[in-house]
Amino acid sequence: MGFVFPQNFDRPYRAQSFREFWRRWHMTLSTWLRDYVFFPLGGSRGSQFRTYFNLWLTMVLVGIWHGASWNFIIYGNLHAAALVYSRFNRIQAQRGEMMYGLMAVGASLFLATCAAGLGLGIGLTRDHALMLGIITFVIAVINGILPVATEGVGWSLIHLFMTFQFTAISRVFFRADSLTIAGQMTTKVLAWDSLGVRDGMFRLQGLHTWARANAASLGDLADPILVFSQWGLLIVIVFGLGYHVLPSRWSEGIGQRITRWLPAPALGLALVGSMLIISRLLDGPRANIYFSF
């Protein structure tokens, strides 16, 4: 029809650094902010401090764009700190001052994290805030001394894993309804109880409720549906992450061959089934955030 839509997401969870993540995640928003906020502020043409400030302000605005609440302000500051740290770390490495820079930034992150945990209404205890600060310091130092991702597949996977973990943890503030709930979730992560996966953690809620309510009429089908509804989301997550990590030419090539091989009616049923699964995934305690726009 003559419309050309830009690509908006490019497998962001295979990013091996925070800079790469924001080149892959919500690309239309990030490029708009780059062109109309970061560049007009001066971009990276001024002093290093001014570049850090421009980067920080742009990422804070990314958080606020999603909603005017402390949760999104914290989310934007987390990613701003990660991007500033990544740039600082790269410059220190070029100057041969790696360890000095790492210790300085690590100590700053440690103090800032402890203060945030205790003073921003997140509700962490002193011990949990201290633990969070130590974890932040250790991750910052490890991230700085790791060989770059281009040094080999093993290092690439480590960088990918650390970037994904940071992104996933920051989602706590992105998705929680309030700072109190975000604090409770963070406390549960820090207070690891070694129980692992427990009932209800991965449940497809709408399908699970429907299967329980209709167990008598479903007969022998009830148990398989209940098992899938209990573990189906975990299966979807594992396959989704596997798809992300695979080289694009493999997964996209396989997908194209499958769609060309399937008859049109079968392909239509597969697409309908996928949409039903997605609708069930969204049937949770909180709707997808973009439904509010």
C-alpha positions in Angstrom: 0.0 0.0 0.0 3.1 2.3 -0.2 3.8 2.4 3.5 7.4 1.6 4.6 7.7 0.9 8.3 11.1 1.0 10.0 12.3 -1.9 12.0 11.5 -1.4 15.7 13.1 -4.3 17.5 16.1 -6.3 16.4 16.5 -9.2 18.9 17.4 -6.9 21.8 18.1 -9.7 24.2 21.1 -10.9 22.2 22.8 -7.6 22.9 26.3 -7.9 24.4 26.4 -4.4 25.9 24.1 -1.7 27.0 24.9 0.4 24.0 24.0 -2.4 21.7 20.8 -3.1 23.6 19.5 0.4 23.0 20.4 0.1 19.3 18.2 -3.0 19.1 15.4 -2.1 21.6 12.5 0.2 20.5 14.7 1.6 17.8 12.2 4.2 16.6 12.0 5.8 20.1 15.8 5.6 20.7 16.7 7.1 17.3 14.1 9.9 17.8 15.6 10.7 21.2 19.1 10.6 19.7 18.2 12.9 16.9 16.0 15.3 18.8 17.4 15.3 22.3 20.9 13.9 22.5 22.3 15.6 19.4 20.7 19.0 20.1 22.1 18.9 23.6 25.5 18.6 22.1 25.9 14.9 21.8 29.5 13.8 22.4 31.1 16.9 20.8 31.8 18.7 24.1 33.7 17.7 27.3 33.5 14.2 28.7 31.4 15.5 31.6 29.0 17.2 29.2 28.7 14.0 27.1 27.9 12.0 30.2 25.2 14.5 31.2 23.7 14.5 27.7 23.6 10.7 27.8 22.1 10.6 31.3 19.4 13.2 30.5 18.4 11.4 27.3 18.0 8.0 29.1 16.1 9.6 32.0 13.6 11.0 29.5 13.3 7.5 28.0 12.1 6.3 31.4 9.7 9.2 31.9 8.3 8.8 28.4 6.8 5.5 29.6 5.0 7.1 32.6 5.4 9.9 35.2 6.2 7.9 38.3 9.3 7.2 40.4 9.4 3.7 39.0 10.1 4.9 35.5 12.5 7.6 36.8 14.5 4.8 38.6 14.3 2.7 35.4 15.7 5.5 33.3 18.4 6.3 35.8 19.5 2.6 35.9 20.0 2.4 32.1 21.6 5.9 32.1 24.1 4.7 34.7 24.8 1.6 32.7 25.4 3.5 29.5 27.5 6.2 31.2 29.6 3.5 33.0 30.0 1.6 29.7 31.4 4.8 28.0 33.6 5.7 31.0 35.0 2.2 31.2 35.9 2.2 27.5 37.7 5.5 27.8 39.6 4.4 30.9 40.7 1.3 29.0 42.0 3.4 26.2 44.0 5.5 28.7 45.4 2.5 30.5 43.7 3.5 33.7 41.3 0.6 33.9 41.5 -0.5 37.5 41.5 3.1 38.9 38.4 3.9 37.0 36.7 0.6 37.9 37.3 1.1 41.6 36.1 4.7 41.5 32.9 3.9 39.6 32.3 0.7 41.5 32.6 2.6 44.8 30.2 5.3 43.6 27.7 2.7 42.4 28.0 0.9 45.8 27.2 4.0 47.7 24.4 5.1 45.3 22.7 1.7 45.4 22.8 1.5 49.2 21.4 5.0 49.5 18.7 4.3 46.9 17.7 1.0 48.7 17.4 2.8 52.0 16.1 6.2 51.1 13.8 6.1 48.1 10.9 4.3 49.6 11.9 1.0 48.1 11.6 -0.6 51.5 14.8 -2.6 51.6 16.4 -3.4 55.0 19.9 -2.2 55.7 21.3 -5.7 55.1 19.5 -6.1 51.8 20.6 -2.6 50.7 24.2 -3.4 51.6 24.0 -6.7 49.7 22.6 -4.9 46.7 25.4 -2.4 46.8 28.0 -5.2 47.0 26.5 -7.0 44.1 26.5 -3.8 42.1 30.2 -3.2 42.9 31.2 -6.7 42.0 29.3 -6.7 38.7 30.8 -3.3 37.7 34.3 -4.6 38.3 33.8 -7.9 36.6 32.2 -6.2 33.6 35.1 -3.8 33.3 37.9 -6.4 33.5 36.2 -8.9 31.1 37.8 -9.3 27.7 35.7 -7.7 25.0 33.0 -9.7 23.4 34.9 -10.0 20.1 37.6 -12.0 21.8 35.7 -15.2 21.4 32.3 -17.0 21.6 32.7 -17.7 25.3 33.3 -14.1 26.2 30.4 -13.1 24.0 28.0 -15.3 25.9 29.2 -13.9 29.2 28.6 -10.4 28.1 25.3 -11.4 26.7 24.3 -13.1 29.9 25.3 -10.1 32.1 23.5 -7.6 29.8 20.4 -9.7 29.8 20.4 -10.1 33.6 20.8 -6.3 34.1 18.0 -5.6 31.7 15.7 -8.2 33.4 16.4 -6.9 36.9 15.7 -3.3 35.8 12.3 -4.5 34.5 11.2 -4.9 38.1 10.9 -1.1 38.4 9.5 -0.9 34.8 6.6 -3.3 35.6 5.9 -3.0 39.3 2.8 -0.9 40.2 4.6 1.0 42.9 8.0 1.4 44.6 6.7 -0.7 47.5 6.0 -3.6 45.2 9.3 -3.1 43.4 11.0 -3.2 46.8 9.2 -6.4 47.8 10.3 -8.0 44.5 13.9 -6.9 44.9 13.9 -8.2 48.5 12.7 -11.6 47.3 15.5 -11.7 44.7 18.1 -10.8 47.3 16.7 -13.2 50.0 17.3 -16.3 47.9 15.5 -19.2 49.6 16.9 -22.0 47.3 13.4 -23.2 46.6 13.8 -22.6 42.8 10.8 -22.9 40.6 7.6 -23.2 42.7 3.9 -23.7 41.7 2.3 -20.8 39.9 5.6 -19.1 38.9 5.1 -19.7 35.2 1.3 -20.3 35.0 -0.6 -19.2 32.0 -3.3 -17.8 34.2 -6.3 -17.6 31.9 -5.8 -21.1 30.4 -5.1 -22.5 33.8 -8.3 -21.1 35.3 -10.4 -22.3 32.3 -9.0 -25.8 32.5 -9.7 -26.1 36.2 -13.2 -24.8 35.8 -13.9 -27.2 32.9 -12.0 -30.2 34.2 -15.1 -32.4 34.3 -16.1 -31.8 30.7 -12.5 -32.0 29.4 -12.0 -35.4 30.9 -8.6 -36.9 30.1 -7.6 -33.7 28.3 -7.7 -31.7 31.6 -4.4 -33.0 33.0 -2.2 -32.2 29.9 -3.8 -28.7 29.6 -3.1 -28.1 33.2 0.5 -29.2 32.9 1.0 -27.0 29.8 -0.7 -24.0 31.5 1.6 -24.5 34.5 4.9 -24.8 32.6 3.9 -23.5 29.1 5.2 -20.0 29.8 8.6 -21.4 30.8 8.7 -23.3 27.6 7.8 -20.2 25.6 10.5 -18.2 27.4 13.2 -20.9 26.8 12.3 -21.2 23.1 12.1 -17.4 22.7 15.6 -16.9 24.3 16.9 -19.7 22.1 15.5 -18.0 19.0 17.1 -14.7 20.2 20.6 -16.2 20.7 20.8 -18.2 17.4 22.4 -16.4 14.5 19.7 -14.7 12.4 20.6 -16.5 9.2 19.8 -19.8 10.9 16.6 -19.1 12.7 15.1 -16.9 10.0 16.2 -19.3 7.3 14.5 -22.2 9.1 11.3 -20.1 9.6 11.2 -19.2 5.9 11.6 -22.8 4.9 8.8 -23.9 7.2 6.4 -21.2 6.0 7.1 -22.1 2.4 6.6 -25.8 3.1 3.4 -25.4 5.1 0.1 -25.3 3.1 -1.7 -22.0 3.4 -4.5 -23.4 5.6 -2.0 -24.9 8.0 0.0 -21.7 8.1 -3.3 -19.8 8.9 -4.1 -22.1 11.7 -0.6 -21.8 13.1 -0.9 -18.0 13.1 -4.3 -18.1 14.8 -2.9 -20.5 17.4 0.0 -18.2 18.0 -2.3 -15.2 18.5 -4.4 -17.2 21.0 -1.3 -18.1 23.0 -0.2 -14.4 23.0 -3.6 -13.4 24.2 -3.3 -15.9 27.1 0.2 -14.6 27.9 -1.3 -11.1 28.3 -4.1 -12.4 30.5 -2.2 -11.7 33.7 -2.4 -9.4 36.8 -1.3 -6.4 34.7 -1.9 -5.8 31.0 0.9 -5.1 28.6 2.1 -1.5 29.3 1.7 -0.4 25.6 -2.1 -1.0 25.9 -2.2 2.3 27.8 -0.9 4.3 24.8 
